[in-house]
Amino acid sequence: MITLDKFEEILREGSYETPAECRPARRLPRGIRAWWRFYVSGVLHILLTDMASKLRRGYSPRLFSEVTYRTIQAAEATGAVVKIEGLENLSRLGDTPRVYVANHASLLETFHLPCILNPFGAITIIAKRSLSKYPLFGKCLRAIDPILLDRKNARHDLAETLSQGRRHLASGRSILLFPQGTRTPSFNPAKFNSLGAKLAISAGVPLVPIACKTDFAIPGRLIKDLGPIDPSRDIRYAIGAPASPELGQHVMQRLAVEFISRTVAGWGEASAES
């Protein structure tokens, strides 16, 4: 097991793959054992014990990174391999705030991406208001002053995103959002709205696309966030090259969609060959 500090040090070198010492002897098969190891022994344990004790120290962005990093470790404990690439694109931006846009395959990237991105500058997240009501995690989420949307009125969501987003970006904090809204394992470019590109243009900051493959966590039939766990599926994140606001909204949006489409498709082909 490696510490958060060591994890962040590895990220700054440009890429990450679950180290050999963090992998169990064998991956758990898809089934109740993997489900229990991730959700109960992992996430639930983090929420009820580790997180509760840390919250006594008060809420902070660093605490949020600590808690969300534990969810990466929980996935790795089942035997899943986490791979992160393209982080050199963030190092090149220096202290420049930016807007991150990612495809939304499962709840997993909501947990993982904050601790992956924080070493490259403080971030906040645009999320559904319902997430802020999750026991304990909701309190920790509010520590990073998120932009919470109801997703019932598109015009109101746009106004909130632009006004609050500009405020965060002007203070030097980057924004992470999931333009798809609804989580779907497959990426549909038509469902990837231009909210992130609009915000980046409005604030005059770069747009950075992130491709996510998190079908390790399969949506459940009864409870979407508590579906089957398949450790045989690698968890993958790739950071694309930033697009300058000088390119214009439509070009920025097109480049983001093309990067995510191309990357996710490539991962699918790699899985089929293995």
C-alpha positions in Angstrom: 0.0 0.0 0.0 1.3 3.4 -0.9 0.5 6.7 0.8 -1.4 9.6 -0.8 1.8 11.6 -0.9 3.6 8.8 -2.8 0.6 8.4 -5.1 0.7 12.2 -6.0 4.5 12.0 -6.5 3.9 9.2 -9.1 1.2 11.2 -10.8 3.5 14.2 -11.3 5.8 11.9 -13.2 3.2 11.6 -15.9 1.4 8.2 -15.5 0.3 5.6 -12.9 -0.4 1.9 -13.0 -1.2 0.0 -9.8 2.2 -1.1 -8.4 2.9 -4.8 -8.0 3.0 -4.4 -4.2 -0.6 -3.0 -4.2 -2.0 -6.0 -6.1 -3.4 -9.1 -4.4 -2.1 -12.5 -5.4 -5.1 -12.9 -7.8 -8.1 -10.9 -8.9 -11.3 -11.7 -7.3 -13.9 -13.1 -9.7 -17.0 -11.1 -10.5 -19.6 -12.0 -7.8 -20.5 -11.4 -4.2 -16.9 -11.6 -2.9 -15.8 -8.8 -5.2 -19.0 -6.8 -4.4 -18.5 -7.2 -0.7 -14.8 -6.4 -0.8 -15.3 -3.1 -2.7 -18.6 -1.8 -1.4 -18.7 -3.1 2.2 -15.1 -3.7 3.3 -14.0 -0.8 1.1 -16.3 2.1 0.5 -18.6 1.6 3.4 -15.7 1.0 5.8 -14.1 4.3 4.5 -17.4 6.2 5.1 -18.2 4.8 8.5 -14.7 4.6 10.1 -11.8 6.3 8.4 -13.8 9.2 7.0 -15.7 9.8 10.2 -12.5 10.1 12.2 -11.0 12.4 9.7 -14.0 14.7 9.6 -13.4 15.5 13.3 -10.4 17.5 12.1 -12.7 19.7 10.0 -13.4 19.7 6.3 -10.7 20.5 3.7 -9.8 19.8 0.1 -6.9 17.7 1.3 -9.3 15.6 3.4 -11.4 15.1 0.2 -8.3 13.8 -1.6 -7.5 11.4 1.3 -10.9 9.9 1.3 -11.3 9.6 -2.5 -7.8 8.1 -2.8 -9.0 5.3 -0.4 -11.7 4.4 -3.0 -8.9 3.8 -5.5 -7.2 1.5 -3.0 -10.5 -0.3 -2.4 -10.8 -1.0 -6.1 -7.1 -2.2 -6.3 -7.8 -4.5 -3.3 -10.2 -6.6 -5.4 -7.4 -7.1 -8.0 -8.5 -4.4 -10.5 -5.6 -2.5 -12.1 -5.9 1.3 -12.2 -4.1 3.0 -15.1 -3.8 6.7 -15.5 -2.0 8.4 -18.5 -1.5 11.8 -20.1 -0.8 13.6 -16.8 2.1 15.5 -18.5 -0.6 17.6 -20.2 -1.5 19.0 -16.8 2.1 19.7 -15.8 2.5 21.9 -18.9 -0.4 24.1 -17.8 1.4 25.1 -14.5 -0.9 27.1 -12.3 -3.4 28.0 -15.0 -6.9 27.1 -13.9 -8.8 25.0 -16.4 -12.1 23.2 -17.1 -12.0 19.4 -17.1 -14.7 17.5 -19.0 -15.0 13.8 -18.7 -17.4 11.1 -19.9 -19.5 9.6 -17.1 -19.4 5.8 -17.2 -20.2 5.1 -13.5 -20.0 6.7 -10.0 -16.4 5.6 -9.8 -14.9 8.6 -11.6 -16.7 11.0 -9.3 -14.7 9.5 -6.4 -11.4 9.0 -8.3 -10.8 12.1 -10.4 -10.6 14.6 -7.6 -7.5 13.0 -6.0 -6.0 12.4 -9.4 -6.4 16.0 -10.4 -5.7 17.8 -7.1 -1.8 17.5 -7.4 -2.0 19.7 -10.4 -4.0 22.5 -8.7 -7.0 22.8 -6.5 -10.3 21.8 -8.1 -14.0 21.8 -7.4 -16.7 19.7 -9.1 -20.0 20.2 -10.7 -22.3 17.5 -9.4 -25.9 16.5 -8.9 -27.3 18.0 -5.7 -28.3 14.5 -4.6 -24.7 13.6 -4.2 -24.3 16.2 -1.5 -27.0 14.3 0.5 -25.0 11.0 0.7 -24.2 10.2 4.3 -20.7 11.5 5.3 -19.5 11.7 1.7 -21.9 14.5 1.1 -20.3 16.5 3.9 -16.9 15.9 2.5 -18.0 16.9 -1.0 -19.2 20.2 0.4 -15.7 20.8 1.7 -14.6 21.7 -1.8 -17.4 24.2 -2.4 -19.0 22.3 -5.3 -21.4 23.7 -7.8 -24.5 21.6 -7.2 -27.2 21.3 -10.0 -30.7 19.9 -9.8 -30.6 18.9 -13.5 -34.3 19.8 -13.9 -34.0 23.1 -15.7 -31.2 23.3 -18.4 -31.3 27.1 -18.5 -31.0 27.5 -14.8 -28.1 25.0 -14.7 -26.3 26.9 -17.4 -26.7 30.2 -15.5 -25.4 28.6 -12.3 -22.5 26.9 -14.0 -21.3 30.1 -15.7 -21.7 32.4 -12.7 -20.3 30.1 -10.0 -17.8 28.5 -12.4 -16.3 31.9 -13.3 -16.0 32.7 -9.6 -14.0 29.5 -8.9 -11.8 29.9 -12.0 -11.0 33.5 -11.2 -9.8 32.4 -7.8 -7.4 29.9 -9.4 -9.5 26.8 -8.8 -10.2 24.4 -11.7 -13.6 22.9 -12.5 -14.5 19.3 -13.2 -17.8 18.4 -14.8 -19.5 15.5 -16.6 -21.4 16.9 -19.6 -23.3 13.6 -20.2 -25.3 14.1 -17.0 -26.6 10.5 -16.9 -24.0 7.8 -16.3 -23.7 5.3 -19.2 -21.0 2.6 -19.7 -20.7 3.4 -23.5 -19.8 6.9 -24.7 -22.4 8.6 -26.9 -20.9 11.9 -28.3 -24.4 13.2 -29.0 -25.2 13.1 -25.3 -22.0 15.0 -24.4 -23.2 18.6 -24.1 -21.1 21.7 -24.6 -21.5 23.1 -21.0 -17.8 22.7 -20.3 -16.8 24.4 -23.5 -19.2 27.3 -22.8 -17.7 27.8 -19.3 -14.1 27.6 -20.6 -14.9 30.2 -23.3 -16.7 32.4 -20.8 -13.8 32.4 -18.3 -11.1 32.4 -20.9 -9.4 29.2 -19.7 -8.3 25.9 -21.4 -10.6 23.0 -21.8 -9.1 19.6 -20.8 -10.8 16.3 -21.9 -10.6 13.2 -19.7 -11.5 9.7 -21.0 -12.8 7.3 -18.4 -13.2 3.5 -18.5 -14.9 2.5 -15.2 -17.1 -0.5 -16.2 -15.4 -2.2 -13.2 -18.5 -0.9 -11.4 -21.5 -2.2 -13.3 -24.8 -0.3 -12.9 -27.3 -2.2 -10.7 -30.8 -3.2 -11.8 -32.4 -2.2 -8.5 -29.9 0.3 -7.1 -27.8 1.8 -9.8 -24.9 2.8 -7.5 -24.6 -0.7 -6.0 -24.3 -3.0 -9.0 -21.9 -5.9 -9.7 -18.2 -5.5 -9.4 -15.9 -7.0 -12.1 -12.2 -6.8 -11.1 -11.2 -8.3 -14.4 -11.9 -5.0 -16.0 -9.1 -2.4 -15.7 -10.0 1.1 -14.5 -8.5 3.6 -16.9 -8.2 7.3 -17.1 -6.5 9.4 -19.9 -5.9 13.1 -19.9 -6.0 14.8 -23.3 -4.2 17.9 -24.5 -5.7 21.2 -23.3 -7.6 23.2 -25.9 -7.0 27.0 -25.8 -10.1 29.3 -25.6 -8.7 31.1 -28.6 -9.9 28.1 -30.7 -13.5 29.0 -30.0 -16.3 27.0 -28.4 -17.1 24.7 -31.3 -13.5 23.6 -32.0 -12.9 23.0 -28.2 -16.0 20.9 -28.0 -15.1 18.9 -31.1 -11.5 18.2 -29.9 -12.8 17.0 -26.5 -15.4 14.7 -28.0 -12.9 13.3 -30.6 -10.3 12.6 -27.9 -12.7 10.8 -25.6 -14.3 8.8 -28.5 -10.9 7.8 -29.9 -9.5 6.8 -26.5 -12.5 4.9 -25.2 -12.8 3.0 -28.6 -9.1 2.1 -28.4 -9.6 0.7 -24.9 -12.4 -1.4 -26.1 -10.3 -2.8 -28.9 -7.5 -3.6 -26.5 -9.9 -5.5 -24.2 -11.2 -7.5 -27.2 -7.7 -8.5 -28.1 -6.6 -9.6 -24.6 
